[in-house]
């Protein structure tokens, strides 16, 4: 029996038992939350049934300085592929900078930081960063709607951006660290050029 089907049967039994007033927690341990693979399998099944290209989604949970968050987002592959990707470039450009990633990491860890804290964060790498360089990076992150200025000299990650930033970072870690699909792990290979 598939993991999806078993989880669905357990949910149905639990609903029936709760309606009947049966407390049956001693008999079996609580069901584990469904895996992301189970969710992806369901998304693929829906795409096949609807004869569509599929769905891209992301989910997660965090307990950080800003509080607890749960998220579950998805978009149809057809919508994603037909969308105007131009607005995405600014976000990706903002994330494509080591100093800006260091600033985002500090804001994720601390919740909110003063410009002095952020200046010290950038200096930890051994590079001297001027105040002008710091504010250049902060303006770029603000322009991409990734951070916000709470009051003069105090910054925080934009609440609507935390989920997406964590998701992009997780996907980027996978891209940077996973071996290419279908190829053995190892050093990069030179690909033949097309003439």
ABEGO torsion letter per residue (X at the ends): XBAAAAAAAAAAAAAAAAAAGBBAAAABBBBBBBBAAAAAAAAAAAAAAAGBAEBBBBBBBBBBAAEBBBBBBBBBAAAAAABBAAAAAAAAAAAABAAAAAAAAAAAAAGBBBAAAAAAAAAAAGBBBBAAAAAAAAAAAAAAGABBBABBGBBBBBAAAAAAAAAAAAAAAAAAABBBBGBBBEBBBBBBBBX
